[in-house]
Amino acid sequence: MRVIGVIDLIGGRAVHARGGRRETYQPVRCVAERAIEPGDAVALARAYVEQLGVTELYVADLDALTGRPSQDELVAAVAAFGTLRRVPLLVDAGVTSIDGARHAIALGADRVVVALETLPGYSALRDVCAAVGGGRVAFSLDLRNSRPVVASGSAIPADEPADVVASHAKEAGAGTIIVIDLARVGTGTGLDLELLARVRDATPGLTLLAGGGVSSFDDLARFGDAGCEGALVATALHDGRIGASEIAAAGCHRSFSR
C-alpha cells in the first residue's frame, strides 16, 4: 500500500485543499508539524520525501484544471526534484488531448492524469492512451459526495454510475484508476468503501488509487482491504496524523486482490 504525497497548486503556491471549495484554499505552512515557507511547492515535496519517506508524488495544477494559465514552471521544478530523488510523479493539469499529455510528460510527469471533471468524452481518453501508452495514463474518477463529476457538455452521461465510468476508462486503455471524492478532500471523513469496492470489481488488472478524506493508518488499511494499491494523502501528512512510521507500516500492508 503506497502513500502518495499530494501537492495542490494555485497561483504559484502549494495550497491546503479542503472540501473542493478552491476559492478558500490557503498556502501549506507545515508538514508533520514542521514549518515550511508558506506555499513553497518544492519544499513541500522535499518534506514529504525526506521527513516522511514518501516515495511517490502527485501534483494537481488547479489553475489549469479550471481554465486558467497552467503553472508549468512550478510543475517542472517539482518534477526535477522527483527525478533527482527517483520519486515518480503523477501530474493532473487538465489534460484532455494528446498534445496536453505529451506536454505534461515533457514537464517531467511519469504518469499523466486525465480527469473526469474536464474530460469531453471517452474517445479523448482513448486517444491519449493510444498516443502515450496506457501505462502512463491515470484516469481520475472525480466524485462529489460519491457521485461522478462530469464536465459540462461532456459526452459522458451525467447519471452514469461510478463503476460504469471506471469500466469505460479501462476499455479506453487507462492503466490506473484514481477514485477521489472532492467533497471529502481535507475533511478526514474517508471514502465510500462500498463504491470503492465496486470500482475495484469493474477494473480487474488495473492499478487502483484512492484519495479524499484519509485521516489515519486505519483509513489506509481499509483502502488496501478494498483493493487499492495506493492512497493520495495531503492534510493528514501536513498535520502529522500520518507520519513516517504509518507510511512505513502502510508499505507492508498488502492490498486485497478482488
BELLIN-V909602 format. One record per pair of residues at least 12 apart in sequence whose C-alpha atoms are under 10 Angstrom apart, sorted by the first residue. I is the first residue (numbers start at 0). J is the second residue. If there is no record, write none. Layout:
i = {I/I}
j = {J/J}
//
This chain:
i = {0/0/0/0/0/0/0/0/0/0/0/0/0/0/0/0/0/0/0/0/1/1/1/1/1/1/1/1/1/1/1/1/1/1/1/1/1/1/1/1/2/2/2/2/2/2/2/2/2/2/2/2/2/2/2/2/2/2/2/2/3/3/3/3/3/3/3/3/3/3/3/3/3/3/3/3/3/3/4/4/4/4/4/4/4/4/4/4/4/4/4/4/4/4/4/4/4/4/4/5/5/5/5/5/5/5/5/5/5/5/5/5/5/5/5/5/6/6/6/6/6/6/6/6/6/6/6/6/6/6/6/6/6/6/6/7/7/7/7/7/7/7/7/7/7/7/7/7/8/8/8/8/8/8/8/8/8/8/8/8/8/8/8/8/9/9/9/9/9/9/9/9/9/9/9/9/9/9/10/10/10/10/10/10/10/10/11/11/11/11/11/11/11/11/11/11/11/11/12/12/12/12/12/12/12/12/12/12/12/13/13/13/13/13/13/13/13/13/13/13/13/13/13/13/13/14/14/14/14/14/14/14/14/14/15/15/15/15/15/15/15/15/16/16/16/16/16/16/16/16/17/17/17/17/17/17/17/17/17/17/17/18/18/18/18/18/18/18/18/18/18/19/19/19/19/19/19/19/19/19/20/20/20/21/21/21/25/25/26/26/26/27/27/27/27/27/27/28/28/28/29/29/29/29/29/29/29/29/30/30/30/30/30/30/30/30/30/30/30/30/30/30/30/31/31/31/31/31/31/31/31/31/31/31/31/31/31/32/32/32/32/32/33/33/33/33/33/34/34/39/40/40/40/40/40/41/41/41/41/41/41/41/41/42/42/43/43/44/44/44/44/44/44/44/44/45/45/45/45/46/46/47/47/47/47/47/48/48/48/48/49/49/50/50/51/51/51/51/51/51/51/51/51/52/52/52/52/52/53/53/53/53/53/53/54/54/54/54/54/54/54/55/55/55/55/55/55/55/55/56/56/56/56/56/56/56/56/56/56/56/57/57/57/57/57/57/57/57/57/57/57/57/57/57/58/58/58/58/58/58/58/58/58/58/58/59/59/59/59/59/59/59/60/60/60/60/60/60/61/61/61/62/62/63/63/63/63/64/64/64/64/64/64/64/65/65/65/65/66/66/66/69/69/70/71/71/71/71/72/73/74/74/74/74/74/74/74/74/75/75/75/75/75/75/76/76/77/77/77/78/78/78/78/78/78/79/79/79/80/81/81/81/82/82/82/86/87/87/87/87/88/88/88/88/88/88/89/89/89/89/89/89/89/89/89/89/89/90/90/90/90/90/90/90/90/90/90/90/90/91/91/91/91/91/91/91/91/91/91/92/92/92/92/92/93/93/93/93/93/93/93/93/94/94/94/94/94/94/94/94/94/95/95/95/95/95/95/95/95/95/95/95/95/96/96/96/96/96/96/96/96/96/96/96/97/97/97/97/97/97/97/97/97/98/98/98/99/99/99/100/100/100/100/100/100/100/100/101/101/101/104/104/108/109/109/109/110/110/110/110/110/110/110/110/110/111/111/111/111/111/111/111/111/111/111/112/112/112/112/112/112/112/112/112/113/113/113/113/113/113/113/113/113/113/113/114/114/114/114/114/114/114/114/114/115/115/115/115/115/115/115/115/115/115/115/115/115/116/116/116/116/116/116/116/116/116/116/117/117/117/117/117/117/117/117/118/118/118/118/118/118/118/118/118/119/119/119/119/119/119/119/120/120/120/120/120/120/120/121/121/121/121/121/121/121/121/122/122/122/123/124/124/124/124/124/124/124/124/124/124/125/125/125/125/125/125/125/126/126/127/127/127/128/128/128/128/128/129/129/129/132/132/132/133/133/133/133/133/133/134/134/134/134/134/134/135/135/135/136/136/136/136/136/137/137/137/137/137/137/137/137/137/137/137/138/138/138/138/138/138/138/138/138/138/138/138/138/139/139/139/139/139/139/139/139/139/139/140/140/140/140/140/140/140/140/140/140/140/140/141/141/141/141/141/141/141/141/142/142/142/142/142/142/142/142/143/143/143/143/143/143/144/144/144/144/144/144/144/145/145/145/145/145/145/145/145/145/145/145/145/146/146/146/146/146/146/147/147/147/147/147/147/147/147/148/148/148/155/160/160/161/161/161/161/161/161/162/162/162/162/162/162/162/162/162/163/163/163/163/164/164/165/165/165/165/165/165/165/165/166/166/166/166/166/166/167/167/168/169/169/169/169/169/170/172/173/173/174/174/174/174/174/175/175/175/175/175/175/176/176/176/176/176/176/176/176/176/177/177/177/177/177/177/177/177/177/177/178/178/178/178/178/178/178/178/178/178/178/178/178/178/179/179/179/179/179/179/179/179/179/180/180/180/180/181/181/181/182/182/183/183/183/183/184/184/184/184/184/184/184/184/185/185/185/185/185/185/185/185/185/186/186/186/186/186/186/187/187/187/187/187/187/187/187/188/188/188/188/188/189/189/189/189/189/189/189/189/189/189/189/190/190/190/190/190/190/190/190/191/191/191/192/192/192/192/192/192/193/194/195/195/195/195/195/195/195/196/196/196/196/196/196/197/197/198/198/199/199/199/199/199/200/200/200/200/202/203/203/203/204/204/205/205/206/206/206/206/207/207/207/207/207/207/207/207/207/208/208/208/208/208/208/208/208/209/209/209/209/209/209/209/209/209/210/210/210/210/210/210/211/211/211/211/211/212/212/212/212/212/213/213/213/213/213/213/213/213/213/214/214/214/214/214/214/214/214/214/215/215/215/215/215/215/215/215/216/216/216/216/216/216/216/216/216/217/217/218/219/219/219/219/219/219/219/219/219/219/220/220/220/220/220/220/221/221/222/222/223/223/223/223/223/223/224/224/224/224/224/224/225/225/225/225/226/226/226/226/226/227/227/227/227/227/228/228/228/228/228/228/229/229/229/230}
j = {208/219/220/222/223/224/226/227/228/229/230/246/247/248/249/250/251/252/253/254/53/54/55/208/219/223/227/228/229/230/231/246/247/248/249/250/251/252/253/254/52/53/54/55/56/208/219/228/229/230/231/232/233/236/241/245/246/247/249/250/47/53/54/55/56/57/87/88/89/208/209/210/229/230/231/232/233/246/43/44/46/47/48/51/52/53/54/55/56/57/58/88/230/231/232/233/234/236/237/43/44/47/55/56/57/58/59/88/89/210/230/231/232/233/234/236/27/38/39/40/41/43/44/47/56/57/58/59/60/74/77/90/231/232/233/24/26/27/38/40/57/58/59/60/61/62/91/233/24/26/38/39/40/58/59/60/61/62/63/69/70/73/74/92/21/22/24/25/26/38/59/60/61/62/63/67/69/70/38/60/61/62/67/68/69/70/26/38/39/40/60/62/69/70/71/72/73/74/25/26/27/37/38/39/40/41/60/70/73/25/26/27/28/37/38/39/40/41/42/43/44/58/59/60/73/26/27/28/37/38/39/40/61/233/27/28/38/184/185/233/234/237/181/183/184/185/186/211/233/234/181/182/183/184/185/186/187/211/212/233/234/143/180/181/182/183/184/185/186/211/212/143/180/181/182/183/184/185/186/211/181/182/184/61/62/65/37/38/38/39/40/39/40/43/233/234/237/43/237/238/42/43/46/234/236/237/238/239/42/43/44/46/47/50/51/233/234/235/236/237/238/239/242/46/47/50/51/234/235/236/237/238/239/240/241/242/243/236/237/238/239/240/46/50/237/238/239/46/237/73/58/73/74/76/77/73/74/76/77/78/79/80/81/77/80/77/237/56/57/58/77/78/80/81/86/77/80/81/84/236/237/233/236/237/242/243/81/84/86/243/84/243/242/243/236/239/241/242/243/244/245/246/247/242/243/244/246/247/86/236/242/243/246/247/81/84/85/86/87/88/246/81/85/86/87/88/89/229/231/77/78/81/86/87/88/89/90/108/231/232/77/78/87/88/89/90/91/108/110/111/112/231/232/233/73/74/77/78/88/89/90/91/92/108/112/74/89/90/91/92/93/112/73/74/90/91/92/93/91/92/93/92/93/91/92/93/94/91/92/93/94/114/116/117/92/93/116/117/92/93/117/92/93/92/92/102/103/106/106/106/88/90/91/92/103/106/107/108/103/104/105/106/107/108/106/107/106/107/108/90/104/106/107/108/109/106/107/108/107/107/108/109/107/108/109/109/107/108/109/110/104/107/108/109/110/111/103/104/107/108/109/110/111/112/135/136/137/103/104/106/107/108/109/110/111/112/113/136/137/103/108/110/111/112/113/114/137/138/139/111/112/113/114/117/111/112/113/114/115/116/117/118/111/112/113/114/117/118/123/124/127/112/113/114/115/117/118/119/120/123/124/126/127/113/118/119/122/123/124/125/126/127/128/130/123/124/125/126/127/128/129/130/131/127/130/131/111/113/127/112/113/127/128/130/131/135/136/127/130/131/131/135/135/134/135/136/131/132/133/134/135/136/137/174/175/127/128/131/133/134/135/136/137/138/175/135/136/137/138/139/173/175/176/177/127/128/136/137/138/139/140/168/173/176/177/137/138/139/140/141/148/149/150/177/138/139/140/141/142/147/148/149/150/153/155/164/168/139/140/141/142/147/148/149/150/151/153/139/141/148/149/150/151/152/153/138/139/149/150/151/152/153/154/155/149/150/151/152/153/154/155/149/150/152/153/154/155/156/153/154/155/164/167/168/170/171/154/168/171/171/136/137/138/167/168/169/170/171/172/173/167/168/169/170/171/172/173/171/172/171/172/173/168/171/172/173/174/171/172/173/172/173/174/169/171/172/173/174/175/172/173/174/175/205/206/173/174/175/172/173/174/175/176/168/172/173/174/175/176/177/205/206/207/208/165/168/169/171/172/173/174/175/176/177/178/207/208/165/168/173/175/176/177/178/179/208/209/161/162/164/165/168/176/177/178/179/180/198/209/161/177/178/179/180/181/182/210/161/178/179/180/181/182/183/211/179/180/181/182/183/184/179/180/181/182/183/190/191/160/161/178/179/180/181/182/183/190/191/194/195/158/159/160/161/180/194/159/160/161/162/164/178/179/180/161/180/181/167/194/198/178/194/195/197/198/201/194/195/196/197/198/199/200/201/202/197/198/201/202/198/201/177/178/197/198/199/200/201/202/198/199/200/201/202/203/201/202/202/201/202/203/204/205/202/205/205/206/202/204/205/206/207/202/204/205/206/207/208/198/199/202/205/206/207/208/209/227/198/206/207/208/209/210/227/229/230/231/190/191/194/195/198/199/207/208/209/210/211/227/230/231/191/195/208/209/210/211/212/230/231/209/210/211/212/210/211/212/211/212/210/211/212/213/210/211/212/213/231/232/233/234/210/211/212/213/214/232/233/234/235/211/212/213/214/234/235/211/212/213/214/215/218/234/235/211/212/213/214/218/209/210/211/212/213/214/215/218/219/221/222/209/210/211/212/213/218/221/222/211/212/222/218/221/222/224/225/226/225/225/207/208/209/222/225/226/227/222/224/225/226/227/257/225/226/225/226/225/226/227/256/257/225/226/256/257/257/226/256/257/256/257/227/228/226/227/228/229/222/223/225/226/227/228/229/230/254/222/223/226/227/228/229/230/231/222/223/226/227/228/229/230/231/232/222/229/230/231/232/233/230/231/232/233/234/231/232/233/234/235/230/231/232/233/234/235/236/240/241/232/233/234/235/236/238/239/240/241/232/235/236/239/240/241/242/245/235/240/241/242/244/245/246/248/249/245/249/230/231/232/241/245/246/248/249/250/252/254/248/249/252/253/254/255/254/255/254/255/249/252/253/254/255/256/252/253/254/255/256/257/254/255/256/257/253/254/255/256/257/253/254/255/256/257/250/252/253/254/255/256/249/250/254/249}
//
